Amino acid sequence: MKKNPVVHFELPYDDKERMVEFYAKSFGWTANMLGAEYGGYVTVMTSEADEKGFPKERGMINGGFYKKEADKPAQYPSVVISVNDIEDAMEKIAKAGGKVLGEPWDIPEVGPYVSFIDTEGNRVAILQPKMKM
């Protein structure tokens, strides 16, 4: 049986440049600041990546930073879990006692994504990748 691996992490920011600088200086991470069409999202490379942007070393994950917004709930650090079918995963989350936060939105060239709150109050997200991860 295939497991659903953690494939990404996310951290919210108030000041994008300050956050990018902090993680670059503290840990040597490199950042790619995406445009407005991605909502000011920043992808973060924590390891050496291949030509598709995936970590070369097995078990490593990269991440991203997103802008905090007053009208969105539960903006905390989170992990992103890869799923084969996002609608099915959302049903399972709800049946298991979690709360899905809205409807999935499509991240261009990546796939549908939605956050949820688990039974312990943690914000987590799921992603149905368009490409094999």
Helices and strands as residue ranges (DSSP letters): E 6-13, H 16-27, E 30-33, G 36-38, E 42-45, E 62-67, E 78-82, H 86-95, E 99-100, E 105-107, E 111-117, E 123-127
